[in-house]
């Protein structure tokens, strides 16, 4: 009996921190990782509920860039492993408040 390595959301997609605000138009670098010994076959990226991109095959673990636009941007990363396991992780990034100009 072979032991299946654990595959949880935190291991699959190390997302950038959302503790500090992001400037409008700044780019987030997202990259998926698979469990040890099991390749990733597909990675889906959703931004604010809409599909922003899909990476398939050898490109499934390539970096993917998302721009922060609105006051809040919700990013969902869905990773499909070769053995059929699917892991999803979501995080919401907030934009910094606009500075008032004097004058």
N, CA and C atoms as an extended XYZ file, in Angstrom:
309
Properties=species:S:1:pos:R:3:atomname:S:1:resname:S:1:resid:I:1 pbc="F F F"
N         0.849       -1.180        0.000 N   UNK     1
C         0.000        0.000        0.000 CA  UNK     1
C         0.894        1.243        0.000 C   UNK     1
N         0.715        2.077       -1.002 N   UNK     2
C         1.534        3.283       -1.083 CA  UNK     2
C         0.827        4.432       -0.383 C   UNK     2
N         1.608        5.250        0.269 N   UNK     3
C         1.047        6.383        0.993 CA  UNK     3
C         0.942        7.582        0.052 C   UNK     3
N        -0.242        8.196        0.003 N   UNK     4
C        -0.458        9.373       -0.841 CA  UNK     4
C         0.002       10.595       -0.060 C   UNK     4
N         0.893       11.403       -0.650 N   UNK     5
C         1.346       12.591        0.075 CA  UNK     5
C         0.190       13.566        0.286 C   UNK     5
N         0.140       14.230        1.443 N   UNK     6
C        -0.947       15.181        1.680 CA  UNK     6
C        -0.855       16.361        0.716 C   UNK     6
N        -2.000       16.863        0.353 N   UNK     7
C        -2.076       17.946       -0.633 CA  UNK     7
C        -3.132       18.919       -0.151 C   UNK     7
N        -2.719       19.935        0.592 N   UNK     8
C        -3.697       20.899        1.076 CA  UNK     8
C        -3.481       22.244        0.401 C   UNK     8
N        -4.424       23.144        0.620 N   UNK     9
C        -4.427       24.418       -0.097 CA  UNK     9
C        -3.194       25.256        0.194 C   UNK     9
N        -2.719       25.236        1.427 N   UNK    10
C        -1.563       26.060        1.780 CA  UNK    10
C        -0.313       25.598        1.044 C   UNK    10
N        -0.172       24.290        0.833 N   UNK    11
C         0.985       23.779        0.108 CA  UNK    11
C         0.873       24.032       -1.385 C   UNK    11
N        -0.355       23.978       -1.906 N   UNK    12
C        -0.555       24.059       -3.350 CA  UNK    12
C        -0.318       25.452       -3.902 C   UNK    12
N        -0.728       26.463       -3.162 N   UNK    13
C        -0.637       27.815       -3.694 CA  UNK    13
C        -0.165       28.784       -2.624 C   UNK    13
N         1.119       29.022       -2.547 N   UNK    14
C         1.599       30.034       -1.602 CA  UNK    14
C         1.274       31.422       -2.135 C   UNK    14
N         0.187       32.008       -1.685 N   UNK    15
C        -0.259       33.312       -2.177 CA  UNK    15
C         0.482       34.439       -1.459 C   UNK    15
N         0.595       35.595       -2.109 N   UNK    16
C         1.208       36.747       -1.437 CA  UNK    16
C         0.381       37.161       -0.225 C   UNK    16
N         1.012       37.827        0.708 N   UNK    17
C         0.323       38.267        1.916 CA  UNK    17
C        -0.705       39.342        1.590 C   UNK    17
N        -1.807       39.332        2.345 N   UNK    18
C        -2.818       40.373        2.147 CA  UNK    18
C        -2.920       41.273        3.374 C   UNK    18
N        -1.901       41.276        4.200 N   UNK    19
C        -1.936       42.100        5.403 CA  UNK    19
C        -1.785       43.586        5.094 C   UNK    19
N        -1.014       43.911        4.089 N   UNK    20
C        -0.878       45.328        3.761 CA  UNK    20
C        -1.606       45.618        2.461 C   UNK    20
N        -1.955       46.887        2.292 N   UNK    21
C        -2.718       47.267        1.102 CA  UNK    21
C        -1.827       47.276       -0.134 C   UNK    21
N        -2.460       47.218       -1.294 N   UNK    22
C        -1.745       47.219       -2.575 CA  UNK    22
C        -2.100       48.488       -3.338 C   UNK    22
N        -1.120       49.034       -4.029 N   UNK    23
C        -1.380       50.210       -4.859 CA  UNK    23
C        -2.214       49.819       -6.065 C   UNK    23
N        -2.992       50.739       -6.560 N   UNK    24
C        -3.820       50.478       -7.730 CA  UNK    24
C        -2.924       50.166       -8.919 C   UNK    24
N        -3.226       49.075       -9.614 N   UNK    25
C        -2.444       48.686      -10.769 CA  UNK    25
C        -1.240       47.821      -10.445 C   UNK    25
N        -0.986       47.579       -9.153 N   UNK    26
C         0.168       46.742       -8.817 CA  UNK    26
C        -0.109       45.297       -9.223 C   UNK    26
N         0.953       44.571       -9.477 N   UNK    27
C         0.809       43.194       -9.960 CA  UNK    27
C         1.090       42.207       -8.841 C   UNK    27
N         0.265       41.165       -8.783 N   UNK    28
C         0.471       40.066       -7.847 CA  UNK    28
C         1.039       38.893       -8.630 C   UNK    28
N         2.077       38.297       -8.119 N   UNK    29
C         2.688       37.137       -8.779 CA  UNK    29
C         2.169       35.887       -8.093 C   UNK    29
N         1.454       35.044       -8.830 N   UNK    30
C         0.879       33.816       -8.302 CA  UNK    30
C         1.553       32.630       -8.972 C   UNK    30
N         1.834       31.612       -8.176 N   UNK    31
C         2.467       30.423       -8.735 CA  UNK    31
C         1.969       29.201       -7.966 C   UNK    31
N         1.611       28.153       -8.681 N   UNK    32
C         1.080       26.944       -8.063 CA  UNK    32
C         2.188       25.921       -7.850 C   UNK    32
N         2.063       25.172       -6.766 N   UNK    33
C         2.980       24.074       -6.484 CA  UNK    33
C         2.142       22.822       -6.246 C   UNK    33
N         2.672       21.684       -6.663 N   UNK    34
C         1.965       20.433       -6.447 CA  UNK    34
C         2.539       19.669       -5.282 C   UNK    34
N         1.874       18.578       -4.894 N   UNK    35
C         2.435       17.747       -3.832 CA  UNK    35
C         3.705       17.075       -4.326 C   UNK    35
N         4.602       16.693       -3.426 N   UNK    36
C         5.848       16.082       -3.873 CA  UNK    36
C         5.594       14.795       -4.649 C   UNK    36
N         6.176       14.732       -5.838 N   UNK    37
C         6.052       13.529       -6.652 CA  UNK    37
C         4.816       13.459       -7.520 C   UNK    37
N         3.914       14.426       -7.416 N   UNK    38
C         2.687       14.413       -8.231 CA  UNK    38
C         2.656       15.691       -9.067 C   UNK    38
N         2.714       15.573      -10.387 N   UNK    39
C         2.734       16.785      -11.216 CA  UNK    39
C         1.368       17.463      -11.287 C   UNK    39
N         1.405       18.761      -11.550 N   UNK    40
C         0.185       19.549      -11.749 CA  UNK    40
C        -0.157       19.499      -13.229 C   UNK    40
N        -1.437       19.287      -13.550 N   UNK    41
C        -1.840       19.228      -14.950 CA  UNK    41
C        -2.601       20.478      -15.382 C   UNK    41
N        -3.177       21.208      -14.415 N   UNK    42
C        -3.976       22.374      -14.773 CA  UNK    42
C        -4.050       23.321      -13.585 C   UNK    42
N        -3.958       24.619      -13.853 N   UNK    43
C        -4.120       25.636      -12.825 CA  UNK    43
C        -5.059       26.705      -13.366 C   UNK    43
N        -6.099       27.009      -12.593 N   UNK    44
C        -7.081       28.026      -12.995 CA  UNK    44
C        -6.984       29.211      -12.047 C   UNK    44
N        -7.088       30.410      -12.605 N   UNK    45
C        -7.033       31.636      -11.819 CA  UNK    45
C        -8.326       32.407      -12.040 C   UNK    45
N        -9.018       32.719      -10.959 N   UNK    46
C       -10.239       33.505      -11.030 CA  UNK    46
C       -10.018       34.804      -10.269 C   UNK    46
N       -10.439       35.916      -10.867 N   UNK    47
C       -10.320       37.224      -10.237 CA  UNK    47
C       -11.709       37.834      -10.173 C   UNK    47
N       -12.167       38.125       -8.960 N   UNK    48
C       -13.507       38.656       -8.723 CA  UNK    48
C       -14.580       37.782       -9.362 C   UNK    48
N       -14.408       36.469       -9.269 N   UNK    49
C       -15.405       35.526       -9.756 CA  UNK    49
C       -15.314       35.198      -11.232 C   UNK    49
N       -14.443       35.847      -11.960 N   UNK    50
C       -14.316       35.600      -13.404 CA  UNK    50
C       -12.983       34.927      -13.699 C   UNK    50
N       -12.994       34.059      -14.671 N   UNK    51
C       -11.758       33.355      -15.027 CA  UNK    51
C       -10.777       34.321      -15.664 C   UNK    51
N        -9.621       34.454      -15.042 N   UNK    52
C        -8.593       35.359      -15.549 CA  UNK    52
C        -7.603       34.620      -16.426 C   UNK    52
N        -7.448       33.318      -16.198 N   UNK    53
C        -6.511       32.561      -17.008 CA  UNK    53
C        -6.435       31.119      -16.562 C   UNK    53
N        -5.944       30.288      -17.465 N   UNK    54
C        -5.763       28.872      -17.191 CA  UNK    54
C        -4.416       28.446      -17.760 C   UNK    54
N        -3.642       27.746      -16.949 N   UNK    55
C        -2.368       27.212      -17.400 CA  UNK    55
C        -2.480       25.692      -17.424 C   UNK    55
N        -2.108       25.087      -18.556 N   UNK    56
C        -2.299       23.649      -18.737 CA  UNK    56
C        -0.971       23.002      -19.115 C   UNK    56
N        -0.794       21.774      -18.665 N   UNK    57
C         0.377       20.986      -19.060 CA  UNK    57
C         1.649       21.468      -18.412 C   UNK    57
N         2.694       21.589      -19.216 N   UNK    58
C         4.003       21.973      -18.689 CA  UNK    58
C         3.994       23.396      -18.132 C   UNK    58
N         3.065       24.232      -18.574 N   UNK    59
C         2.987       25.610      -18.090 CA  UNK    59
C         2.173       25.735      -16.805 C   UNK    59
N         1.626       24.646      -16.285 N   UNK    60
C         0.711       24.704      -15.143 CA  UNK    60
C         1.354       25.268      -13.881 C   UNK    60
N         2.679       25.197      -13.761 N   UNK    61
C         3.325       25.750      -12.570 CA  UNK    61
C         4.105       27.026      -12.868 C   UNK    61
N         3.860       27.627      -14.024 N   UNK    62
C         4.493       28.898      -14.355 CA  UNK    62
C         3.848       30.028      -13.550 C   UNK    62
N         4.569       31.137      -13.338 N   UNK    63
C         3.960       32.259      -12.628 CA  UNK    63
C         2.870       32.914      -13.453 C   UNK    63
N         1.861       33.452      -12.753 N   UNK    64
C         0.738       34.135      -13.389 CA  UNK    64
C         0.569       35.462      -12.665 C   UNK    64
N         0.390       36.537      -13.421 N   UNK    65
C         0.317       37.871      -12.822 CA  UNK    65
C        -1.104       38.410      -12.889 C   UNK    65
N        -1.538       39.011      -11.775 N   UNK    66
C        -2.882       39.595      -11.662 CA  UNK    66
C        -2.710       41.036      -11.219 C   UNK    66
N        -3.458       41.936      -11.831 N   UNK    67
C        -3.411       43.341      -11.439 CA  UNK    67
C        -4.494       43.648      -10.416 C   UNK    67
N        -4.143       44.470       -9.422 N   UNK    68
C        -5.110       44.913       -8.418 CA  UNK    68
C        -5.804       46.137       -8.977 C   UNK    68
N        -7.116       46.053       -9.136 N   UNK    69
C        -7.845       47.160       -9.727 CA  UNK    69
C        -8.783       47.845       -8.768 C   UNK    69
N        -9.813       47.140       -8.338 N   UNK    70
C       -10.846       47.729       -7.492 CA  UNK    70
C       -10.367       47.941       -6.063 C   UNK    70
N       -11.309       48.395       -5.224 N   UNK    71
C       -10.990       48.564       -3.808 CA  UNK    71
C       -10.631       47.217       -3.194 C   UNK    71
N       -11.315       46.162       -3.635 N   UNK    72
C       -10.996       44.805       -3.184 CA  UNK    72
C       -10.923       43.885       -4.386 C   UNK    72
N        -9.914       43.056       -4.403 N   UNK    73
C        -9.746       42.095       -5.486 CA  UNK    73
C        -9.658       40.708       -4.868 C   UNK    73
N       -10.609       39.850       -5.226 N   UNK    74
C       -10.607       38.479       -4.703 CA  UNK    74
C        -9.982       37.562       -5.746 C   UNK    74
N        -8.963       36.809       -5.332 N   UNK    75
C        -8.238       35.915       -6.226 CA  UNK    75
C        -8.448       34.479       -5.749 C   UNK    75
N        -8.842       33.609       -6.668 N   UNK    76
C        -9.007       32.188       -6.373 CA  UNK    76
C        -8.066       31.417       -7.288 C   UNK    76
N        -7.289       30.505       -6.708 N   UNK    77
C        -6.386       29.657       -7.481 CA  UNK    77
C        -6.834       28.214       -7.286 C   UNK    77
N        -7.120       27.533       -8.387 N   UNK    78
C        -7.567       26.139       -8.354 CA  UNK    78
C        -6.512       25.276       -9.040 C   UNK    78
N        -5.970       24.302       -8.311 N   UNK    79
C        -4.884       23.460       -8.809 CA  UNK    79
C        -5.396       22.036       -8.990 C   UNK    79
N        -5.164       21.466      -10.191 N   UNK    80
C        -5.549       20.089      -10.500 CA  UNK    80
C        -4.280       19.248      -10.599 C   UNK    80
N        -4.185       18.211       -9.771 N   UNK    81
C        -3.034       17.311       -9.799 CA  UNK    81
C        -3.312       16.153      -10.748 C   UNK    81
N        -2.262       15.465      -11.157 N   UNK    82
C        -2.377       14.361      -12.104 CA  UNK    82
C        -3.221       13.211      -11.549 C   UNK    82
N        -3.177       13.006      -10.244 N   UNK    83
C        -3.943       11.904       -9.651 CA  UNK    83
C        -5.414       12.247       -9.407 C   UNK    83
N        -5.860       13.418       -9.879 N   UNK    84
C        -7.266       13.778       -9.790 CA  UNK    84
C        -7.630       14.696       -8.642 C   UNK    84
N        -6.710       14.941       -7.738 N   UNK    85
C        -7.023       15.825       -6.612 CA  UNK    85
C        -7.085       17.278       -7.073 C   UNK    85
N        -8.038       17.996       -6.519 N   UNK    86
C        -8.226       19.412       -6.845 CA  UNK    86
C        -8.206       20.196       -5.538 C   UNK    86
N        -7.394       21.249       -5.517 N   UNK    87
C        -7.295       22.098       -4.335 CA  UNK    87
C        -7.558       23.531       -4.760 C   UNK    87
N        -8.317       24.249       -3.927 N   UNK    88
C        -8.660       25.633       -4.238 CA  UNK    88
C        -8.280       26.502       -3.057 C   UNK    88
N        -7.719       27.671       -3.355 N   UNK    89
C        -7.364       28.611       -2.306 CA  UNK    89
C        -7.738       30.010       -2.755 C   UNK    89
N        -8.291       30.779       -1.824 N   UNK    90
C        -8.750       32.131       -2.152 CA  UNK    90
C        -8.144       33.136       -1.179 C   UNK    90
N        -7.969       34.348       -1.667 N   UNK    91
C        -7.495       35.426       -0.816 CA  UNK    91
C        -7.998       36.744       -1.394 C   UNK    91
N        -8.318       37.679       -0.512 N   UNK    92
C        -8.800       38.987       -0.935 CA  UNK    92
C        -7.730       40.026       -0.648 C   UNK    92
N        -7.405       40.796       -1.669 N   UNK    93
C        -6.416       41.858       -1.544 CA  UNK    93
C        -7.136       43.192       -1.598 C   UNK    93
N        -6.743       44.112       -0.730 N   UNK    94
C        -7.392       45.426       -0.728 CA  UNK    94
C        -6.436       46.473       -1.265 C   UNK    94
N        -7.036       47.492       -1.841 N   UNK    95
C        -6.261       48.571       -2.419 CA  UNK    95
C        -6.031       49.659       -1.385 C   UNK    95
N        -4.913       50.329       -1.457 N   UNK    96
C        -4.642       51.445       -0.555 CA  UNK    96
C        -5.595       52.596       -0.868 C   UNK    96
N        -5.944       53.333        0.156 N   UNK    97
C        -6.839       54.473       -0.055 CA  UNK    97
C        -6.101       55.560       -0.818 C   UNK    97
N        -6.834       56.246       -1.678 N   UNK    98
C        -6.229       57.312       -2.476 CA  UNK    98
C        -5.852       58.473       -1.567 C   UNK    98
N        -4.701       59.025       -1.838 N   UNK    99
C        -4.251       60.164       -1.042 CA  UNK    99
C        -4.915       61.433       -1.559 C   UNK    99
N        -5.270       62.306       -0.639 N   UNK   100
C        -5.851       63.579       -1.066 CA  UNK   100
C        -4.743       64.536       -1.481 C   UNK   100
N        -4.980       65.226       -2.564 N   UNK   101
C        -3.989       66.198       -3.043 CA  UNK   101
C        -4.303       67.564       -2.459 C   UNK   101
N        -3.276       68.214       -2.034 N   UNK   102
C        -3.476       69.571       -1.518 CA  UNK   102
C        -3.451       70.549       -2.672 C   UNK   102
N        -4.212       71.585       -2.513 N   UNK   103
C        -4.096       72.548       -3.570 CA  UNK   103
C        -5.319       73.290       -3.737 C   UNK   103
